[in-house]
């Protein structure tokens, strides 16, 4: 049985993509279990009741990721 948890999307930063089923890959600020919000990248169902696996980042980690991506040749 999965542990219960709570979450609150405190700020929506943007949608990266939308699947045919309507799920969206989003970057949001999310407060997990009443803690301070962190940056969160994951897929969400259209009603935001279900979510996929994702990555949660601190401000420092997101800043480092931004610098890393800026230096990449895409």
C-alpha positions in Angstrom: 0.0 0.0 0.0 1.4 3.4 -1.0 2.0 6.0 1.7 -0.4 8.9 1.6 1.0 12.3 0.7 -0.3 15.8 -0.1 0.7 18.3 -2.7 -0.3 21.8 -3.8 0.8 23.3 -7.1 1.7 26.8 -5.9 2.8 28.2 -9.3 2.5 26.9 -12.9 5.6 27.8 -14.9 4.7 26.2 -18.2 3.8 23.2 -20.3 6.6 21.5 -22.3 4.3 19.0 -24.2 0.9 17.5 -24.4 0.2 13.9 -25.2 -2.7 12.6 -27.3 -4.4 11.4 -24.1 -4.3 15.0 -22.8 -1.6 14.5 -20.2 0.9 17.4 -20.0 4.6 17.5 -19.1 4.8 20.6 -16.9 7.3 22.6 -14.9 5.5 23.8 -11.7 6.4 24.8 -8.1 4.9 22.2 -5.9 4.6 22.1 -2.1 4.9 18.4 -1.1 3.5 17.3 2.3 3.2 20.9 3.5 6.8 21.7 2.9 8.2 24.7 1.0 7.6 24.6 -2.7 10.3 23.2 -5.0 10.5 23.1 -8.8 8.9 20.0 -10.2 9.0 18.5 -13.7 6.5 15.7 -14.3 3.5 14.6 -16.4 0.0 15.4 -15.1 -3.5 14.2 -16.1 -5.8 16.9 -17.5 -7.5 17.4 -14.1 -4.2 17.3 -12.1 -5.6 14.4 -10.0 -3.0 11.9 -11.3 0.7 12.3 -12.0 3.6 10.4 -13.5 7.0 10.0 -12.1 9.0 13.2 -12.0 12.0 15.2 -10.8 11.9 17.7 -8.0 14.6 20.4 -7.9 15.7 23.0 -5.5 16.4 26.5 -6.8 20.1 25.8 -6.8 19.6 22.5 -8.7 17.4 24.3 -11.3 20.0 27.0 -11.7 22.7 24.4 -12.3 20.5 22.6 -14.8 19.8 25.9 -16.6 23.6 26.6 -16.9 24.2 23.0 -18.1 21.5 23.3 -20.8 22.7 26.7 -21.9 26.1 25.2 -22.6 24.8 22.3 -24.6 24.7 22.1 -28.4 21.1 21.1 -29.3 
